[in-house]
Amino acid sequence: VSSTGLCFDNNFLNQGNFSIQNVLPYLGVSDSGHAEDRFPTRLLSTPNRNLGRVTKQELEAMIEEIRTSEVNSNNLNLLSSQALLAIRLCGTVLDQECQKERSTLVSSIWNMVLEKSLPLTVVHYNALLRVHLENRC
């Protein structure tokens, strides 16, 4: 059991160097780095009330990993996919935070993506629009 109270399979717990790249498959990101619409896909024994939800602390850990990662040709698409997932997680799945806080969080992620010059597709823009719609006050 991790400190967040979630139970992961033994492969997750035995990984020596923890990073967001190790967590992404548990959040529903394929090995190719492409974010999927559904998550979490590999969580075990998670209470139903937490299924499909994320905490601000978990999201901030992901954001910090993206922020501190050096952008190069080897990880450009992965960072872009991580950013897409982080944007998507700022909607209703972040249900412990108020709508205004979620909107502020997604705006900071978007600014970080622009500062890092990560490649954006129409999927990124659609995700941003969807999150803003979900967070309407």
C-alpha positions, 0 to 999 in steps of 0.5 A: 500500500502506498502513502496515498492509500492505493494498492499497486501490484508488486511490479510497481512497488519494486521499481527502484527509481521512482518517477512519473514515467513509472506511474504513467501506465497506472494512470492509463498512459500506454508504453508509447506515451500516448495519453488515453481517455480512461484511467486508472487502468492498473490500480488494484483494490481501490475503493470505488469512491476513489476510482477515476479520481485523483488528488491535488498532491498526485497531480502536483507530483506529475506537474513537478516531474514535467517541470523539472524534465529537460526537453530534448528530442528523446522525450518531447512526445512523452512530455507532451503526452504527460502534459495532456494527461495533466490537463485532463486531470484538472477537470471533474476527476480532481473533485476534492478541489473547487472549480476555481482552484482546478481552473487555476491549476490547468492555467498554470499547466498550460503556461508551463507547456507553452514555456517549454515549447512542447508540441501541441495538437488539437487534442491538447486544445480540446482537452483544455476546452473540456476542462474549462467547461467542466470547471464553469462556475 
